Amino acid sequence: MRELPVTILGFGMMGTARAVAYEAVMRYYGATPIKPVLYQAYTYTDAEAAGATATGWEATKDLDAAITNPKTEYVDVCLPNAMHCDAVLKAIAAGKHVFCEKPLSVTVEEAHKMVDAAAAKPELLNSVNFIYRRVPANVYARKLVKDGVFGKLLEARSFYNQSWGGPDTDYSWRFSATGGTLGDLGSHALDMLYYTTGMRPIELCAMQSVHIPYRYKPATVGSDLEGRYNKKAKDLAEVWADWRKDADAAANGGETSRPMLKVDTDDVTRIMYTLPGGAVGSLECTRNAWGTENTHGYELYFERGAIRWNYDDMNYLGIYDASKPERGWSRVLCNRGGFAYPTFADGHMFGYRDLLVNACYENMLKIAGQPEVAPIATFQDALDVERTIEAVRKSWTEKRWVKLDEIA
Ligand SMILES: NC(=O)c1ccc[n+]([C@@H]2O[C@H](COP(=O)([O-])OP(=O)(O)OC[C@H]3O[C@@H](n4cnc5c(N)ncnc54)[C@H](O)[C@@H]3O)[C@@H](O)[C@H]2O)c1
């Protein structure tokens, strides 16, 4: 078995989660043709460096050296979105396999550059972490649609909603122009639409909004999670009242109780779109919907039935067969033999970490030239998502329907 030295760039939420996943690949999937071995991490803060070295691997604060290190064959990009393109281009130029977090890029131009660079080196992996492709229920949904079990698609609805984006969450890269909700959450929902139906919007009309136009400057640097976790336990009505006073002052050039930064992106996006074959759909994403935590899902309505999935209950797929005399939703357990990923006993449920293990496992299969369980997302797939994101922004800026053909 060949060993593959892995470097992870960024050691925030995804970098640390990914480190766990690589270590678990061989334990979950003993027959993996290539064994990923953690070699080095690019860490931004001292705490991250300590976290990496404590687990026995190297940490460096020299990003370029980490990317081009001749001892590494595979670079995993878990950096803030604005840093993806440069890191990916340098990694490909240095002959490394690349696994990159979503969204692949922050502009369509960047995504084109990455697609071109990958195309010039077809021997290298180009894979993007649209992680929800790795859910057994979604692998099964994709198969049902592909097999045409319920006929033609008529309508689609998808959502990716969270609730952590209130005024007590400090500013981070996620609120800069390159980190908004559409790229963060909407990109997943757009990829899932494509993954399950094989279709991308032809034309769309969108709106975006910002609920919190100014946020407090964080006291820490590094992972944005620190800001999210360090919220003071305070009455929410008081949080909003204090913030409103400060936000009004910031908007009018006045004094604020703590330094504030302007938010340059969307808190919420809604899209309506048309699909090939006459179907229509809608998509919503937000970080301000109480009661949702990581509520990502879809409903697909066909001529003779429907399919629905929700991450909150991710091991099950909802199936409605309208041809049966006894109509009703079936809650189908997809975490069992024959549905997608082997190894586990029936009904021993998957969680988020398992999805990451599956993703890393399938990257190893792909590098070894073996078929994946279900297709990984390539840079080209992610470019198509970026084109849709660009069309959404254009639609809202120009207040009109935009055809995807308008985006290069
Ligand atoms: N696929 C998924 O399900 C999923 C989930 C979460 C995040 N992500 C993606 O993963 C990537 C990283 O997100 P995260 O949640 O780990 O973020 P994070 O904020 O927790 O971590 C980002 C990392 O970059 C470092 N960093 C921050 N600012 C930096 C700077 N100016 N220069 C250099 N390093 C800097 C941080 O210290 C940290 O190591 C993003 O692209 C995000 O969209 C994907």
The ligand as an SDF file (V2000), in Angstrom:
LIG
                    3D

 44 48  0  0  0  0  0  0  0  0999 V2000
  -17.6010   21.7530    3.5850 N   0  0  0  0  0  0  0  0  0  0  0  0
  -18.0890   22.1550    4.7430 C   0  0  0  0  0  0  0  0  0  0  0  0
  -19.0320   21.5570    5.2750 O   0  0  0  0  0  0  0  0  0  0  0  0
  -17.4940   23.3420    5.4260 C   0  0  0  0  0  0  0  0  0  0  0  0
  -17.8440   23.6840    6.7550 C   0  0  0  0  0  0  0  0  0  0  0  0
  -17.2240   24.7790    7.3350 C   0  0  0  0  0  0  0  0  0  0  0  0
  -16.2940   25.5270    6.6260 C   0  0  0  0  0  0  0  0  0  0  0  0
  -16.0010   25.1860    5.3380 N   0  0  0  0  0  0  0  0  0  0  0  0
  -15.0130   25.9480    4.5610 C   0  0  0  0  0  0  0  0  0  0  0  0
  -13.7110   25.7040    5.1040 O   0  0  0  0  0  0  0  0  0  0  0  0
  -12.9020   26.8690    4.9850 C   0  0  0  0  0  0  0  0  0  0  0  0
  -12.3700   27.2280    6.3780 C   0  0  0  0  0  0  0  0  0  0  0  0
  -13.4970   27.4490    7.2260 O   0  0  0  0  0  0  0  0  0  0  0  0
  -13.4090   27.2050    8.7940 P   0  0  0  0  0  0  0  0  0  0  0  0
  -14.8030   27.0660    9.2780 O   0  0  0  0  0  0  0  0  0  0  0  0
  -12.4250   26.1580    9.1160 O   0  0  0  0  0  0  0  0  0  0  0  0
  -12.8570   28.6380    9.2260 O   0  0  0  0  0  0  0  0  0  0  0  0
  -12.0530   29.0350   10.5340 P   0  0  0  0  0  0  0  0  0  0  0  0
  -12.2090   30.4900   10.6730 O   0  0  0  0  0  0  0  0  0  0  0  0
  -12.4360   28.1490   11.6690 O   0  0  0  0  0  0  0  0  0  0  0  0
  -10.5270   28.6620   10.1470 O   0  0  0  0  0  0  0  0  0  0  0  0
   -9.8370   29.2710    9.1030 C   0  0  0  0  0  0  0  0  0  0  0  0
   -8.3470   29.0640    9.2510 C   0  0  0  0  0  0  0  0  0  0  0  0
   -7.6780   30.1110    8.5590 O   0  0  0  0  0  0  0  0  0  0  0  0
   -6.8950   30.8790    9.4950 C   0  0  0  0  0  0  0  0  0  0  0  0
   -6.9290   32.2900    9.1330 N   0  0  0  0  0  0  0  0  0  0  0  0
   -7.8740   33.2050    9.4300 C   0  0  0  0  0  0  0  0  0  0  0  0
   -7.5290   34.4060    8.9330 N   0  0  0  0  0  0  0  0  0  0  0  0
   -6.3300   34.2210    8.3230 C   0  0  0  0  0  0  0  0  0  0  0  0
   -5.4360   35.0860    7.6280 C   0  0  0  0  0  0  0  0  0  0  0  0
   -5.7350   36.3740    7.4410 N   0  0  0  0  0  0  0  0  0  0  0  0
   -4.3080   34.5640    7.1250 N   0  0  0  0  0  0  0  0  0  0  0  0
   -4.0370   33.2590    7.2670 C   0  0  0  0  0  0  0  0  0  0  0  0
   -4.8180   32.3800    7.9350 N   0  0  0  0  0  0  0  0  0  0  0  0
   -5.9550   32.8730    8.4430 C   0  0  0  0  0  0  0  0  0  0  0  0
   -7.5220   30.6090   10.8380 C   0  0  0  0  0  0  0  0  0  0  0  0
   -6.6250   30.8910   11.8920 O   0  0  0  0  0  0  0  0  0  0  0  0
   -7.8350   29.1310   10.6810 C   0  0  0  0  0  0  0  0  0  0  0  0
   -6.6590   28.3710   10.7690 O   0  0  0  0  0  0  0  0  0  0  0  0
  -13.7920   27.9360    4.3680 C   0  0  0  0  0  0  0  0  0  0  0  0
  -13.5530   28.0000    2.9880 O   0  0  0  0  0  0  0  0  0  0  0  0
  -15.2100   27.4500    4.6330 C   0  0  0  0  0  0  0  0  0  0  0  0
  -16.1470   27.8770    3.6640 O   0  0  0  0  0  0  0  0  0  0  0  0
  -16.5730   24.1120    4.7440 C   0  0  0  0  0  0  0  0  0  0  0  0
  1  2  1  0
  2  3  2  0
  2  4  1  0
  4  5  1  0
  4 44  2  0
  5  6  2  0
  6  7  1  0
  7  8  2  0
  8  9  1  0
  8 44  1  0
  9 10  1  0
  9 42  1  0
 10 11  1  0
 11 12  1  0
 11 40  1  0
 12 13  1  0
 13 14  1  0
 14 15  2  0
 14 16  1  0
 14 17  1  0
 17 18  1  0
 18 19  2  0
 18 20  1  0
 18 21  1  0
 21 22  1  0
 22 23  1  0
 23 24  1  0
 23 38  1  0
 24 25  1  0
 25 26  1  0
 25 36  1  0
 26 27  1  0
 26 35  1  0
 27 28  2  0
 28 29  1  0
 29 30  1  0
 29 35  2  0
 30 31  1  0
 30 32  2  0
 32 33  1  0
 33 34  2  0
 34 35  1  0
 36 37  1  0
 36 38  1  0
 38 39  1  0
 40 41  1  0
 40 42  1  0
 42 43  1  0
M  CHG  2   8   1  16  -1
M  END
$$$$
